[in-house]
Amino acid sequence: MIKVNYALGIDVGGTSIKYGVIDNNGEVAVKYSMPLDPSETGLSVLKRLSQQINELKLHFRSLHFNIFFTKMIFQNRNICRIS
């Protein structure tokens, strides 16, 4: 029996966070997009993302993940664009 491992990729962008799970064959198992609200604090965004990751971990037992930040920083508990 071949063991299937899963990887979660997370891309934090300016207007949304996109994330998806692929298997060890490179097949996309699921993909999602979570919109960002400019008035939302960075901590609030991380809590929402953490909830999503915990739900995915229930379905994908062997889950590894990477987070990519593109032109984004957390400043004063808010997500801000880098000019």
C-alpha positions as CSV (number, residue, x, y, z in Angstrom):
1,M,0.0,0.0,0.0
2,I,1.4,3.4,-1.0
3,K,1.2,6.1,1.8
4,V,-0.3,9.3,0.5
5,N,1.1,12.5,2.0
6,Y,-0.5,15.9,1.5
7,A,0.9,19.4,1.3
8,L,-0.9,22.6,2.1
9,G,0.2,25.7,0.2
10,I,-0.9,29.1,1.5
11,D,-0.5,32.4,-0.5
12,V,-1.2,35.6,1.4
13,G,-2.1,38.3,-1.0
14,G,-3.4,41.8,-0.9
15,T,-7.1,41.0,-1.2
16,S,-7.3,37.3,-0.3
17,I,-5.6,34.3,1.0
18,K,-5.5,31.4,-1.4
19,Y,-4.8,27.9,-0.2
20,G,-4.9,24.4,-1.4
21,V,-3.9,20.8,-0.7
22,I,-2.0,18.6,-3.1
23,D,-1.1,14.9,-2.8
24,N,2.4,13.4,-3.3
25,N,1.5,12.9,-7.0
26,G,0.9,16.6,-7.5
27,E,-2.8,16.2,-7.8
28,V,-4.9,19.1,-6.3
29,A,-7.2,17.6,-3.7
30,V,-8.9,20.9,-2.7
31,K,-8.4,24.6,-3.2
32,Y,-10.0,27.7,-1.5
33,S,-9.9,31.4,-1.4
34,M,-10.5,33.5,1.7
35,P,-11.2,37.2,1.1
36,L,-9.5,39.8,3.2
37,D,-11.2,42.8,4.8
38,P,-8.9,45.9,5.0
39,S,-10.5,46.7,8.4
40,E,-9.7,43.3,9.8
41,T,-6.7,42.9,12.2
42,G,-3.8,40.6,11.4
43,L,-4.6,38.6,14.5
44,S,-8.2,38.1,13.2
45,V,-7.0,36.9,9.8
46,L,-4.6,34.5,11.5
47,K,-7.4,33.1,13.7
48,R,-9.6,32.5,10.6
49,L,-6.7,30.9,8.7
50,S,-5.9,28.7,11.7
51,Q,-9.5,27.5,11.9
52,Q,-9.4,26.6,8.2
53,I,-6.1,24.7,8.6
54,N,-7.5,22.8,11.6
55,E,-10.5,21.7,9.6
56,L,-8.2,20.5,6.7
57,K,-6.1,18.5,9.2
58,L,-9.2,16.5,10.1
59,H,-9.5,15.3,6.5
60,F,-5.9,15.0,5.6
61,R,-3.9,13.1,8.3
62,S,-0.4,13.7,6.9
63,L,-0.5,17.4,6.1
64,H,2.6,19.5,5.7
65,F,2.4,23.2,4.8
66,N,4.1,26.3,3.5
67,I,3.0,29.9,3.7
68,F,4.0,32.5,1.1
69,F,3.7,36.2,1.7
70,T,3.8,38.4,-1.3
71,K,4.2,42.2,-0.7
72,M,2.5,41.9,2.6
73,I,3.6,42.7,6.2
74,F,1.9,42.6,9.6
75,Q,2.2,46.0,11.2
76,N,0.5,47.2,14.4
77,R,-1.7,44.1,14.3
78,N,-3.0,45.0,10.8
79,I,-2.2,43.6,7.4
80,C,-0.5,46.3,5.3
81,R,0.7,46.4,1.7
82,I,4.4,47.1,1.1
83,S,4.7,50.0,-1.3
